[in-house]
Amino acid sequence: MSDRGRAWPRPGSPGNNSTMEQPFAKLLKPSIRTLPASFGPLKGADANARVTGPCGDTMEFWVAIRAGHIVRVTFTTDGCGASIACGAAAAALAEKKRITEAFSITPEQVEAAVGNLPADHKHCALLAVNTLRAALKKLAGVEKVGCATRPERVGEPITNQIFCNFYARGDTVTAKQDNARISQPNSKENSMNTTQSTSETTPAARIPLIGEPAPAFKAHTTQGPIDFPKDYKGKWVILFSHPADFTPVCTTEFMTFARMQPEFKALNCELVGLSIDSHYAHIAWLRTIKEKIKYKGMSNVEVTFPVIADIKMDVAKTYGMLQPGASDTQAVRAVFVIDPKSIIRAILYYPLSNGRNFQELKRLLVAMQTSDKFGVATPADWQPGDDVIVPPPGSCGTAKERMEKPDPDAYAMDWFITFKKLPKEKLNIPPAANI
């Protein structure tokens, strides 16, 4: 019997100490088998935030801070017992910590605090951490004082003025001073802090560009550790990000990429995925895809290419996959095509709401391989077997010669635009590429 939607008692109510009836409750640590005192709204909280996870569960956290430390954390959720257990664990881990310390709490720590959390409920730990972080960002005070810098992304140090000048240095402030500094947006002190924080804020990472070496990183994936791009020398790579596990558009994309993986391999191209989710969330999601999801005739689809667990956003920030105008906590649908020399050759960005065209990605890959092999360019809507473009002449003499004595296999429309035949069979595309 599903426990979703069950009305759980609030703190202080007669049922507050009743034991959870979820099937997995007996596996949990004794400290969280009963509904915790932290379950319920916190009157007089300094900040609160509500987040809805990919599974549809909603969680809300309330946080109170005094003298630079978190003194009380409570939460509610409309989700299952696993959501309650993870919310309680995250709240307990955050209390008595500084904001930066609480920000560093990971889903794995929450899972450890819960104990024996089933694999298909591990996303509840991620929801608890994301909701806690959303509340902590508001504690930094940026939204209340209207300062020049925006809150940093989840997982980055909070370096805006309220945090830098009052908390990060370890200043001791009274509760009255703490609340006053956050609630007086036009004070002279806050105005001075705004200017100071601008110089202290860490600059955003520069997005790598086409023609530059792919930034190196080491990461844990669903297929084990990787050293990127070192492990892929001599191969093409499509490094792509998706917003979140257990979301519908991403699910259709992964099924399509997994079905086409042999075609990309035939073209000497490997696939590497990434999202800002934990390793366990990836595993649970990929299992769900294989066991339950059907799409466009595809079913029982197993994703065997590596998916990076980038919960700290290190890779996403390095590659410019986080774009605050779209989301502070989810990567956009970025695609980086990297050649066998580890040089970035193409970059594509798609919005959160729209899935990618994977046939186009394969076409682009073949087009770039064709350009490299034959020293040509490809025109709009080019498909293998279509005519290609001869690079423009580099001198007046060459331009004149091209017009007066054209190559037998080429035809010039003018001195700067010349086409030539390149039959599909000359490309030597492996049959397994399905082109």
Rosetta blueprint (number, residue, H / E / L):
1 M L
2 S L
3 D L
4 R L
5 G L
6 R L
7 A L
8 W L
9 P L
10 R L
11 P L
12 G L
13 S L
14 P L
15 G L
16 N L
17 N L
18 S L
19 T E
20 M L
21 E L
22 Q L
23 P L
24 F L
25 A H
26 K H
27 L H
28 L L
29 K L
30 P H
31 S H
32 I H
33 R L
34 T E
35 L L
36 P L
37 A L
38 S L
39 F E
40 G L
41 P L
42 L L
43 K L
44 G L
45 A L
46 D L
47 A E
48 N E
49 A E
50 R E
51 V E
52 T E
53 G L
54 P L
55 C L
56 G L
57 D L
58 T E
59 M E
60 E E
61 F E
62 W E
63 V E
64 A E
65 I E
66 R E
67 A L
68 G L
69 H E
70 I E
71 V E
72 R E
73 V E
74 T E
75 F E
76 T E
77 T E
78 D L
79 G L
80 C L
81 G H
82 A H
83 S H
84 I H
85 A H
86 C H
87 G H
88 A H
89 A H
90 A H
91 A H
92 A H
93 L H
94 A H
95 E L
96 K L
97 K L
98 R L
99 I H
100 T H
101 E H
102 A H
103 F H
104 S L
105 I L
106 T L
107 P H
108 E H
109 Q H
110 V H
111 E H
112 A H
113 A H
114 V H
115 G L
116 N L
117 L L
118 P L
119 A H
120 D H
121 H H
122 K L
123 H H
124 C H
125 A H
126 L H
127 L H
128 A H
129 V H
130 N H
131 T H
132 L H
133 R H
134 A H
135 A H
136 L H
137 K H
138 K H
139 L H
140 A L
141 G L
142 V H
143 E H
144 K H
145 V H
146 G L
147 C L
148 A L
149 T L
150 R L
151 P L
152 E L
153 R L
154 V L
155 G L
156 E L
157 P L
158 I L
159 T L
160 N L
161 Q H
162 I H
163 F H
164 C H
165 N H
166 F H
167 Y H
168 A H
169 R L
170 G L
171 D L
172 T L
173 V L
174 T L
175 A H
176 K H
177 Q H
178 D H
179 N H
180 A H
181 R H
182 I H
183 S H
184 Q L
185 P L
186 N L
187 S L
188 K H
189 E H
190 N H
191 S H
192 M H
193 N H
194 T H
195 T H
196 Q H
197 S H
198 T H
199 S H
200 E H
201 T L
202 T L
203 P L
204 A L
205 A L
206 R L
207 I L
208 P L
209 L L
210 I L
211 G L
212 E L
213 P E
214 A L
215 P L
216 A L
217 F E
218 K E
219 A E
220 H E
221 T E
222 T L
223 Q L
224 G E
225 P E
226 I E
227 D E
228 F E
229 P L
230 K H
231 D H
232 Y H
233 K L
234 G L
235 K L
236 W E
237 V E
238 I E
239 L E
240 F E
241 S E
242 H L
243 P L
244 A L
245 D L
246 F L
247 T L
248 P H
249 V H
250 C H
251 T H
252 T H
253 E H
254 F H
255 M H
256 T H
257 F H
258 A H
259 R H
260 M H
261 Q H
262 P H
263 E H
264 F H
265 K H
266 A H
267 L L
268 N L
269 C E
270 E E
271 L E
272 V E
273 G E
274 L E
275 S E
276 I L
277 D L
278 S L
279 H H
280 Y H
281 A H
282 H H
283 I H
284 A H
285 W H
286 L H
287 R H
288 T H
289 I H
290 K H
291 E H
292 K H
293 I L
294 K L
295 Y E
296 K L
297 G L
298 M E
299 S L
300 N L
301 V L
302 E L
303 V L
304 T L
305 F L
306 P L
307 V E
308 I E
309 A E
310 D L
311 I L
312 K L
313 M L
314 D H
315 V H
316 A H
317 K H
318 T H
319 Y L
320 G L
321 M L
322 L L
323 Q L
324 P L
325 G L
326 A L
327 S L
328 D L
329 T L
330 Q L
331 A L
332 V L
333 R E
334 A E
335 V E
336 F E
337 V E
338 I E
339 D L
340 P L
341 K L
342 S L
343 I E
344 I E
345 R E
346 A E
347 I E
348 L E
349 Y E
350 Y E
351 P L
352 L L
353 S L
354 N L
355 G L
356 R L
357 N L
358 F H
359 Q H
360 E H
361 L H
362 K H
363 R H
364 L H
365 L H
366 V H
367 A H
368 M H
369 Q H
370 T H
371 S H
372 D H
373 K H
374 F H
375 G L
376 V L
377 A E
378 T L
379 P L
380 A L
381 D L
382 W L
383 Q L
384 P L
385 G L
386 D L
387 D L
388 V E
389 I E
390 V E
391 P L
392 P L
393 P L
394 G L
395 S L
396 C H
397 G H
398 T H
399 A H
400 K H
401 E H
402 R H
403 M H
404 E H
405 K L
406 P L
407 D L
408 P L
409 D L
410 A E
411 Y E
412 A E
413 M E
414 D E
415 W L
416 F L
417 I E
418 T E
419 F E
420 K E
421 K L
422 L L
423 P L
424 K H
425 E H
426 K H
427 L H
428 N L
429 I L
430 P L
431 P H
432 A H
433 A H
434 N L
435 I L
